Amino acid sequence: MDDFSWKVLSVVARRGYLGATREDFFKEIRGVQYKALEGELRELEKEGSIEVEWTGPNKFIITITTQGSKIVADEYKKRITDYEQATKEQAKQYEE
């Protein structure tokens, strides 16, 4: 999963059943452009990871699906494991 997809999904997952708004994404993801965000949201919706409710032109509420929650949990575990492995490797370098 690329970093932008991860950021978008994690914002939605953190908002839970309340859903994430456009403003949440702009607040949480620095430098995000609306067109890129909308494209990513449409792709994640197509994959079944999120549900989009359009509330007006360029306004929406995004909720995560069960599939999306599983993806977020799996990705989080993977990133934690990768981080732990990297710190172990760094520690070994300093021991030598």
PyRosetta script that sets phi, psi and omega in degrees:
from pyrosetta import init, pose_from_sequence

init()
pose = pose_from_sequence("MDDFSWKVLSVVARRGYLGATREDFFKEIRGVQYKALEGELRELEKEGSIEVEWTGPNKFIITITTQGSKIVADEYKKRITDYEQATKEQAKQYEE")
pose.set_psi(1, 130.0)
pose.set_omega(1, -179.9)
pose.set_phi(2, -73.9)
pose.set_psi(2, 165.1)
pose.set_omega(2, -172.0)
pose.set_phi(3, -64.9)
pose.set_psi(3, -38.6)
pose.set_omega(3, -179.0)
pose.set_phi(4, -66.8)
pose.set_psi(4, -43.8)
pose.set_omega(4, 177.2)
pose.set_phi(5, -59.3)
pose.set_psi(5, -42.4)
pose.set_omega(5, 179.1)
pose.set_phi(6, -61.0)
pose.set_psi(6, -45.1)
pose.set_omega(6, -179.2)
pose.set_phi(7, -62.3)
pose.set_psi(7, -44.2)
pose.set_omega(7, -179.7)
pose.set_phi(8, -63.0)
pose.set_psi(8, -49.2)
pose.set_omega(8, -179.0)
pose.set_phi(9, -63.9)
pose.set_psi(9, -38.2)
pose.set_omega(9, -178.6)
pose.set_phi(10, -69.0)
pose.set_psi(10, -33.8)
pose.set_omega(10, 175.3)
pose.set_phi(11, -62.8)
pose.set_psi(11, -45.2)
pose.set_omega(11, -179.5)
pose.set_phi(12, -64.1)
pose.set_psi(12, -43.5)
pose.set_omega(12, -178.7)
pose.set_phi(13, -63.0)
pose.set_psi(13, -40.0)
pose.set_omega(13, 179.6)
pose.set_phi(14, -65.7)
pose.set_psi(14, -30.6)
pose.set_omega(14, -179.3)
pose.set_phi(15, -77.4)
pose.set_psi(15, -17.9)
pose.set_omega(15, 175.0)
pose.set_phi(16, 62.1)
pose.set_psi(16, -143.1)
pose.set_omega(16, -175.0)
pose.set_phi(17, -70.5)
pose.set_psi(17, -15.0)
pose.set_omega(17, 177.1)
pose.set_phi(18, -69.9)
pose.set_psi(18, -31.3)
pose.set_omega(18, -179.3)
pose.set_phi(19, 87.4)
pose.set_psi(19, 157.9)
pose.set_omega(19, -179.9)
pose.set_phi(20, -104.8)
pose.set_psi(20, 139.6)
pose.set_omega(20, 178.0)
pose.set_phi(21, -102.5)
pose.set_psi(21, 170.8)
pose.set_omega(21, 176.9)
pose.set_phi(22, -54.9)
pose.set_psi(22, -41.7)
pose.set_omega(22, -178.6)
pose.set_phi(23, -63.3)
pose.set_psi(23, -35.5)
pose.set_omega(23, 177.5)
pose.set_phi(24, -60.0)
pose.set_psi(24, -42.0)
pose.set_omega(24, -179.4)
pose.set_phi(25, -66.5)
pose.set_psi(25, -42.4)
pose.set_omega(25, 180.0)
pose.set_phi(26, -67.1)
pose.set_psi(26, -30.0)
pose.set_omega(26, 179.0)
pose.set_phi(27, -76.1)
pose.set_psi(27, -38.9)
pose.set_omega(27, -172.7)
pose.set_phi(28, -88.6)
pose.set_psi(28, -30.7)
pose.set_omega(28, -175.3)
pose.set_phi(29, -112.7)
pose.set_psi(29, 107.5)
pose.set_omega(29, -178.3)
pose.set_phi(30, -64.8)
pose.set_psi(30, 135.9)
pose.set_omega(30, 173.2)
pose.set_phi(31, 72.7)
pose.set_psi(31, 13.2)
pose.set_omega(31, -179.5)
pose.set_phi(32, -69.8)
pose.set_psi(32, 138.5)
pose.set_omega(32, 176.6)
pose.set_phi(33, -103.1)
pose.set_psi(33, 143.3)
pose.set_omega(33, -173.9)
pose.set_phi(34, -57.9)
pose.set_psi(34, -44.5)
pose.set_omega(34, -177.6)
pose.set_phi(35, -61.0)
pose.set_psi(35, -41.9)
pose.set_omega(35, 178.3)
pose.set_phi(36, -65.3)
pose.set_psi(36, -41.6)
pose.set_omega(36, 179.3)
pose.set_phi(37, -63.3)
pose.set_psi(37, -47.9)
pose.set_omega(37, -179.4)
pose.set_phi(38, -61.5)
pose.set_psi(38, -41.9)
pose.set_omega(38, 178.0)
pose.set_phi(39, -61.3)
pose.set_psi(39, -43.3)
pose.set_omega(39, 179.0)
pose.set_phi(40, -65.9)
pose.set_psi(40, -41.9)
pose.set_omega(40, 178.8)
pose.set_phi(41, -62.3)
pose.set_psi(41, -42.3)
pose.set_omega(41, 178.9)
pose.set_phi(42, -63.8)
pose.set_psi(42, -39.4)
pose.set_omega(42, 178.7)
pose.set_phi(43, -66.4)
pose.set_psi(43, -44.9)
pose.set_omega(43, 179.1)
pose.set_phi(44, -65.9)
pose.set_psi(44, -33.8)
pose.set_omega(44, 176.6)
pose.set_phi(45, -67.3)
pose.set_psi(45, -41.8)
pose.set_omega(45, 179.0)
pose.set_phi(46, -61.5)
pose.set_psi(46, -36.3)
pose.set_omega(46, 179.5)
pose.set_phi(47, -76.4)
pose.set_psi(47, -13.7)
pose.set_omega(47, 179.3)
pose.set_phi(48, 89.4)
pose.set_psi(48, 13.8)
pose.set_omega(48, -178.4)
pose.set_phi(49, -83.8)
pose.set_psi(49, -26.5)
pose.set_omega(49, -178.5)
pose.set_phi(50, -138.8)
pose.set_psi(50, 164.5)
pose.set_omega(50, 171.7)
pose.set_phi(51, -120.6)
pose.set_psi(51, 134.1)
pose.set_omega(51, -178.0)
pose.set_phi(52, -110.8)
pose.set_psi(52, 128.1)
pose.set_omega(52, 173.7)
pose.set_phi(53, -115.7)
pose.set_psi(53, 111.5)
pose.set_omega(53, 179.9)
pose.set_phi(54, -80.0)
pose.set_psi(54, 123.9)
pose.set_omega(54, -178.7)
pose.set_phi(55, -106.3)
pose.set_psi(55, -2.8)
pose.set_omega(55, 179.5)
pose.set_phi(56, 170.9)
pose.set_psi(56, 177.8)
pose.set_omega(56, 177.3)
pose.set_phi(57, -63.4)
pose.set_psi(57, 123.2)
pose.set_omega(57, 179.9)
pose.set_phi(58, 64.4)
pose.set_psi(58, 19.3)
pose.set_omega(58, 177.5)
pose.set_phi(59, -128.8)
pose.set_psi(59, 142.4)
pose.set_omega(59, -175.0)
pose.set_phi(60, -159.5)
pose.set_psi(60, 166.0)
pose.set_omega(60, 169.9)
pose.set_phi(61, -127.0)
pose.set_psi(61, 127.3)
pose.set_omega(61, -176.9)
pose.set_phi(62, -111.1)
pose.set_psi(62, 129.8)
pose.set_omega(62, 173.4)
pose.set_phi(63, -120.3)
pose.set_psi(63, 153.1)
pose.set_omega(63, -177.7)
pose.set_phi(64, -91.9)
pose.set_psi(64, 146.1)
pose.set_omega(64, 177.5)
pose.set_phi(65, -93.2)
pose.set_psi(65, 173.1)
pose.set_omega(65, 176.2)
pose.set_phi(66, -60.3)
pose.set_psi(66, -42.2)
pose.set_omega(66, 178.0)
pose.set_phi(67, -62.0)
pose.set_psi(67, -42.8)
pose.set_omega(67, 179.0)
pose.set_phi(68, -64.1)
pose.set_psi(68, -39.4)
pose.set_omega(68, 177.7)
pose.set_phi(69, -62.1)
pose.set_psi(69, -40.6)
pose.set_omega(69, 178.3)
pose.set_phi(70, -65.1)
pose.set_psi(70, -41.1)
pose.set_omega(70, 179.0)
pose.set_phi(71, -62.2)
pose.set_psi(71, -44.6)
pose.set_omega(71, 179.8)
pose.set_phi(72, -62.2)
pose.set_psi(72, -45.5)
pose.set_omega(72, -179.6)
pose.set_phi(73, -62.6)
pose.set_psi(73, -44.4)
pose.set_omega(73, 179.6)
pose.set_phi(74, -64.4)
pose.set_psi(74, -42.9)
pose.set_omega(74, -179.8)
pose.set_phi(75, -66.2)
pose.set_psi(75, -38.7)
pose.set_omega(75, 178.5)
pose.set_phi(76, -62.4)
pose.set_psi(76, -46.0)
pose.set_omega(76, 178.0)
pose.set_phi(77, -60.7)
pose.set_psi(77, -42.4)
pose.set_omega(77, 179.3)
pose.set_phi(78, -62.4)
pose.set_psi(78, -45.5)
pose.set_omega(78, -178.6)
pose.set_phi(79, -66.1)
pose.set_psi(79, -37.2)
pose.set_omega(79, 176.7)
pose.set_phi(80, -65.0)
pose.set_psi(80, -45.3)
pose.set_omega(80, 178.8)
pose.set_phi(81, -60.8)
pose.set_psi(81, -44.8)
pose.set_omega(81, 178.1)
pose.set_phi(82, -61.0)
pose.set_psi(82, -41.5)
pose.set_omega(82, 179.8)
pose.set_phi(83, -64.9)
pose.set_psi(83, -45.7)
pose.set_omega(83, 178.9)
pose.set_phi(84, -61.2)
pose.set_psi(84, -41.1)
pose.set_omega(84, 178.7)
pose.set_phi(85, -63.7)
pose.set_psi(85, -43.0)
pose.set_omega(85, 179.6)
pose.set_phi(86, -63.6)
pose.set_psi(86, -40.0)
pose.set_omega(86, 179.8)
pose.set_phi(87, -69.1)
pose.set_psi(87, -35.4)
pose.set_omega(87, 176.5)
pose.set_phi(88, -64.2)
pose.set_psi(88, -41.8)
pose.set_omega(88, 179.0)
pose.set_phi(89, -65.1)
pose.set_psi(89, -39.4)
pose.set_omega(89, 176.8)
pose.set_phi(90, -64.1)
pose.set_psi(90, -41.8)
pose.set_omega(90, 179.9)
pose.set_phi(91, -62.4)
pose.set_psi(91, -38.8)
pose.set_omega(91, 178.3)
pose.set_phi(92, -64.3)
pose.set_psi(92, -36.6)
pose.set_omega(92, 180.0)
pose.set_phi(93, -64.2)
pose.set_psi(93, -37.7)
pose.set_omega(93, -178.8)
pose.set_phi(94, -76.8)
pose.set_psi(94, -23.6)
pose.set_omega(94, 178.7)
pose.set_phi(95, -74.7)
pose.set_psi(95, -26.8)
pose.set_omega(95, -176.2)
pose.set_phi(96, -74.6)
pose.dump_pdb("model.pdb")
